[in-house]
Amino acid sequence: MSGHHREPPSPEALNDAIRTLWVRAGEQQRPLTSDEQRIYQVLVAAWAEATQVEQGLAA
């Protein structure tokens, strides 16, 4: 691990990235590629974690 603390992306930023993947595929009228599916799964997992962290801070 590196010494400096990196701020995790916000749920909104992750949500935008997820939406961008789907929009790009939709414009080209194709399903997500295997690479895009991998990225999507990572983004969704990160988004779920980020929303839980935000709820934890809000409590």
Secondary structure, 3 states (H helix, E strand, C coil): CCCCCCCCCCHHHHHHHHHHHHHHHHHCCCCCCHHHHHHHHHHHHHHHHHHHHHHHHHC
